[in-house]
Amino acid sequence: MRKVAGVVLLLTALLSLIMVAFAWPATRAGVHDIPLAVAGPAPATAQLVQQLEARRPGAFDVRTVADTAAAERLIRDREVYGAIDLTSGKPQLIVASAASPAVAQALQQVAQGLSATPGEAAVRDLVPLPVDDPRGAGLAAGALPLVLGGIAAAGLLTSLVVGTGRRVAGALAFSVTGGFALVAILQYWLGSLGGDYWVNSGVVALSIAATALTILGLEALLGTAGLALGAATMMLLGNPLSGLTSAPEMLPSGWGALGQYLPPGAAGSLLRSTAFFDGAGAGPHVLVLVVWAVAGLALAGIAALRKGRRPAVEAAEPELVAV
């Protein structure tokens, strides 16, 4: 009975952890330091910045620019999510729903609240989502398959394939085929992605490889415990903190930033960049994914070296005894 009770308690703790991992970021989501541009004459922008800070303290990280073109450039370069344009005298809100539909909606609510007359602030979507998926549902739903693809690859290869080298080769091959397949569904069937198919496929392939190789490396070094640790990190931390369903800045303070250093978060942001912004802001996310993939290969290499030394040590021991 003690063993049964222990298993029940362990399962309860695991279920509670899963609930916290997925529900906590969602229920505590809000606007935190959203990068926002304000364009127009200095006196008008200064007054608007004061209004924003008074009504929503800490909600926005505001950058003031002189004109509409500068604000649009910041949006296209993924340095801000949107802009409030005061250059014409009448406020206009410029958003990029492709960067985050949730942020675009939040900005519209703020802009309407700042207008003297309800509905006065015009809204222009500079980088919209595709017509076939105007809410971005396909990309948001793709967050889980991106994570599960890498975890499933590592688990199956560990169970069915003998040899670290063969497992790594299998993970790399699956990353390529999985990238082609997932992007074909999202881009050509569901119409959820724009941009170049081959580039988007490369992003997804790199994401799957980063996850799968990391878990394979941990398993090679630590055994089953490493497999569980890698899978739990990607699923319970990486997926809920990715910000793909909303935006990293809408997660609890600090946690969204952490999520961008894990493969799911980096992959989601990178895919938005290549699909809708011509690769703007892609560099840091590519670096994160490459570092994870290389770290997984390094762990697998260390494990292989250890296994190679072990037989030599075991073979030397009888000689020492005989002497």
Secondary structure, DSSP 8 states (H G I E B T S, - for coil): -HHHHHHHHHHHHHHHHHHHHHHHHHHT----SEEEEEES-HHHHHHHHHHHHHHSTTSEEEEEESSHHHHHHHHHTTS-SEEEE-TTSS-EEEE-TTT-HHHHHHHHHHHHHHSSSTT-SEEEESS---TT-TT-HHHHHTHHHHHHHHHHHHHHHHHH--SHHHHHHHHHHHHHHHHHHHHHIIIIIS----S-HHHHHHHHHHHHHHHHHHHHHHHHHHTHHHHHHHHHIIIIIITTTS-TTS-GGGSSTTHHHHHTTSHHHHHHHHHHHHHHSTTTT-HHHHHHHHHHHHHHHHHHHHHHHHHHHHHHHHHHHHHHHH-
